[in-house]
Amino acid sequence: MTEEQRDSMPGWASLALRIVDGLSFDAPGQKVLKVYHAVNFHKIFTAFLIFGMMWWYGNWSTAAWVYVALHGVYGYCWLIKDFGFRDHQLEAGISLPGTVGLYVGLIGLYWIIPWLFVSRHVEPSNFDLFFAICLHTLGVVVMIASDCQRHFTLKYRKGLITGGMFRYTRNPNYLGEVLLYAAYAYLANHWLAWLLIGYMTFFAFLPRLYRKDVSLSRHPGWRAYKQQTGLLVPWALFTGRAWHDLFRADVSGIAEASEAR
C-alpha cells in the first residue's frame, strides 16, 4: 500500500497525542525508568490507597469492601498479565518529569474515583453491585484475553490480526479497559467519575487507536478488515451481522465434519 493510500489521523487526535506524550512519555530528562515501572507501581499501590481511604473516612461498609475487591485486585490481575505477556510499548524509557506527568495527567486521576466512592459513603443497591461486578468481570476478561491473543499471535506471525477477539473490534483490549473503569464510575455515582472516564477515552485512548490504525493501514487486507470492525465498539454484535456470520461458520463446520466422516 502506498503512502497516499494509508489512513491519516484526525487533527484533534494528533494534537492530543502531542500534548499527552509531551507531558509524559516524551518529557525531557534522562530516561531512568521504564514505563512499566511507573504503571506497575500504580497497580500495586491502588489497593493500599483505597484501604487508606476506607480507614481515613471510617467507611468499612460492604460496598466499600466490594469496591476495593474490584479496583484494588484489578491491579494484581494487570500484574499477572504484565509478567506473562507485557505490552512492548511499556518497555520504553521514561524520565522522572515524565513519570510525574504520567501520574498527574493520566493514571493518577483514576484515584479520584475511589475517593468519590469512599469519602461520600456511597451505598449502591444490590442491583448496582451486581451490574458493576458483571461489567468489571467482562472488562477484565476482554482486556486480558485480547492482549494475550495479540502478544502470542505477533510473536509468531506479523501482520493484521483479524480473528478471535479482534474479529469485530480493532481494539478489544482498550474496550475491556473502558468497561472495567466504567464499573468504578457506575459505583461512584458522580458526574466527575464519568467525566474522568470520558477524558481518558477521548483524550488518551482514542488518539492512540487512530495512530494504530495509521500503522495497520500499511498491511494488505486493511480496507476489508476496517470495514467489518469498529474502532473500539464491536458494532456487528449489535446489528446481528456477527451472529449471522457465526451461525454460517458453525453450519459450514458441521457440513465439513459430516463429509469427512
URGIUR-V939875 format. One record per residue. RES is the residue in three letters. SS is DSSP state (2 for helix, 1 for strand, 0 for the rest). OMEGA is omega in whole degrees, -180 to 180 (NA if undefined). D_CENTER is the distance of its C-alpha to the mean C-alpha in Angstrom with 2 decimals. Layout:
res	ss	omega	d_center
RES	SS	OMEGA	D_CENTER
RES	SS	OMEGA	D_CENTER
This chain:
res	ss	omega	d_center
MET	0	-178	29.24
THR	0	-179	30.85
GLU	2	-178	29.34
GLU	2	-177	30.50
GLN	2	-178	28.66
ARG	0	179	25.25
ASP	0	175	22.71
SER	0	-178	22.59
MET	0	171	20.12
PRO	0	-177	20.91
GLY	2	-179	22.79
TRP	2	-180	20.65
ALA	2	177	17.50
SER	2	179	19.71
LEU	2	180	21.02
ALA	2	179	17.72
LEU	2	180	16.71
ARG	2	-180	20.18
ILE	2	-177	20.02
VAL	2	-178	16.73
ASP	2	179	17.67
GLY	2	180	21.23
LEU	2	-174	20.51
SER	0	-171	18.35
PHE	0	-178	18.04
ASP	0	-179	21.32
ALA	0	-179	23.19
PRO	0	179	26.78
GLY	0	-180	28.12
GLN	0	-180	28.37
LYS	1	-175	25.24
VAL	1	-180	25.92
LEU	1	168	22.50
LYS	1	-180	19.61
VAL	2	-178	16.16
TYR	2	175	15.11
HIS	2	-179	18.10
ALA	2	-178	16.90
VAL	2	-178	13.34
ASN	2	175	14.89
PHE	2	177	17.57
HIS	2	-178	15.27
LYS	2	-180	13.83
ILE	2	-171	17.50
PHE	2	-174	19.04
THR	2	-179	16.98
ALA	2	180	18.94
PHE	2	179	22.18
LEU	2	180	21.52
ILE	2	175	21.05
PHE	2	177	24.19
GLY	2	177	25.94
MET	2	179	25.15
MET	2	178	26.49
TRP	2	-176	29.61
TRP	2	-178	30.15
TYR	0	178	30.03
GLY	0	-177	31.69
ASN	0	179	29.06
TRP	0	-178	29.28
SER	0	176	28.73
THR	2	-179	27.26
ALA	2	179	24.39
ALA	2	177	23.67
TRP	2	177	23.73
VAL	2	-179	21.31
TYR	2	-179	18.91
VAL	2	176	19.17
ALA	2	179	18.83
LEU	2	-173	15.40
HIS	2	-179	13.94
GLY	2	-177	16.21
VAL	2	175	15.94
TYR	2	179	12.15
GLY	2	-179	12.77
TYR	2	170	15.13
CYS	2	177	12.99
TRP	2	-179	10.77
LEU	2	177	14.21
ILE	2	178	15.39
LYS	2	-178	12.67
ASP	2	178	13.44
PHE	2	-177	17.11
GLY	2	-178	17.02
PHE	0	-178	15.05
ARG	0	173	13.80
ASP	0	-176	12.05
HIS	2	180	15.23
GLN	2	180	13.98
LEU	2	178	13.90
GLU	2	-179	17.57
ALA	0	177	18.60
GLY	1	178	21.07
ILE	1	-179	20.77
SER	1	177	23.74
LEU	2	174	24.47
PRO	2	178	24.41
GLY	2	177	21.04
THR	2	177	19.77
VAL	2	178	21.29
GLY	2	179	19.72
LEU	2	-179	16.22
TYR	2	-175	16.89
VAL	2	-175	18.92
GLY	2	-175	16.94
LEU	0	-165	13.29
ILE	2	179	12.14
GLY	2	-179	15.55
LEU	2	179	15.28
TYR	2	180	13.07
TRP	2	177	16.37
ILE	2	-176	18.10
ILE	2	176	16.65
PRO	2	177	18.35
TRP	2	177	21.36
LEU	2	-177	21.66
PHE	2	-174	21.56
VAL	2	-175	23.89
SER	2	-179	26.30
ARG	0	179	27.01
HIS	0	-180	27.63
VAL	0	178	25.67
GLU	0	180	26.99
PRO	0	178	24.81
SER	0	177	26.69
ASN	2	178	26.49
PHE	2	179	24.78
ASP	2	178	22.16
LEU	2	178	21.47
PHE	2	-177	21.47
PHE	2	-179	19.07
ALA	2	179	16.54
ILE	2	178	16.80
CYS	2	-179	16.41
LEU	2	-178	13.30
HIS	2	-180	11.74
THR	2	178	13.10
LEU	2	-179	11.92
GLY	2	-179	8.23
VAL	2	-179	8.76
VAL	2	-180	10.91
VAL	2	-178	8.99
MET	2	-176	6.11
ILE	2	-179	9.16
ALA	2	-178	11.55
SER	2	176	10.06
ASP	2	179	9.59
CYS	2	179	13.10
GLN	2	-178	14.51
ARG	2	-177	13.54
HIS	2	-173	14.93
PHE	2	174	18.14
THR	2	-179	18.78
LEU	2	177	18.78
LYS	2	-176	20.79
TYR	2	180	23.59
ARG	0	179	23.25
LYS	0	177	22.06
GLY	0	-179	21.33
LEU	0	171	19.34
ILE	0	-171	17.49
THR	0	-178	18.61
GLY	0	177	18.79
GLY	2	-178	17.10
MET	2	-176	13.47
PHE	2	-175	13.77
ARG	0	-176	16.96
TYR	0	172	16.07
THR	1	-178	12.73
ARG	0	-176	12.20
ASN	0	-179	8.40
PRO	2	179	7.67
ASN	2	177	4.88
TYR	2	176	3.00
LEU	2	178	5.45
GLY	2	179	5.03
GLU	2	178	2.92
VAL	2	-179	5.54
LEU	2	-175	7.94
LEU	2	177	8.20
TYR	2	174	8.63
ALA	2	177	10.86
ALA	2	178	12.84
TYR	2	179	13.75
ALA	2	179	14.83
TYR	2	179	16.76
LEU	2	-180	18.59
ALA	2	175	19.38
ASN	0	-179	20.95
HIS	0	-177	21.35
TRP	2	-179	20.90
LEU	2	178	19.65
ALA	2	179	16.61
TRP	2	176	15.72
LEU	2	178	16.68
LEU	2	177	14.20
ILE	2	178	11.28
GLY	2	178	13.00
TYR	2	-179	13.55
MET	2	-178	10.05
THR	2	-172	9.16
PHE	2	-177	12.50
PHE	2	-177	13.43
ALA	2	-175	10.63
PHE	2	-173	7.98
LEU	2	177	10.69
PRO	2	178	13.22
ARG	2	179	11.35
LEU	2	176	10.89
TYR	2	177	14.59
ARG	2	178	15.54
LYS	2	178	14.12
ASP	2	179	16.22
VAL	2	180	19.17
SER	2	-177	18.94
LEU	2	-175	18.65
SER	0	177	21.49
ARG	0	-175	23.97
HIS	0	174	23.78
PRO	0	179	26.33
GLY	0	-175	25.21
TRP	2	-175	22.51
ARG	2	-180	24.18
ALA	2	-180	24.51
TYR	2	-180	20.94
LYS	2	-178	19.65
GLN	2	-176	22.10
GLN	2	-175	20.91
THR	0	171	17.15
GLY	1	178	15.02
LEU	0	-180	12.85
LEU	0	-176	9.97
VAL	0	177	12.09
PRO	0	-173	14.34
TRP	0	-177	17.45
ALA	2	178	19.81
LEU	2	-179	19.03
PHE	2	179	20.49
THR	2	-180	23.39
GLY	0	-179	24.68
ARG	2	-178	24.66
ALA	2	-178	22.24
TRP	2	176	24.48
HIS	2	179	27.49
ASP	2	-180	26.21
LEU	2	179	25.43
PHE	2	179	28.89
ARG	2	179	30.60
ALA	2	179	28.99
ASP	2	-180	30.19
VAL	2	179	33.62
SER	2	179	33.91
GLY	2	180	32.98
ILE	2	-180	35.62
ALA	2	180	38.18
GLU	2	179	37.65
ALA	2	180	37.98
SER	2	179	41.16
GLU	2	180	42.65
ALA	2	178	41.99
ARG	0	NA	43.97
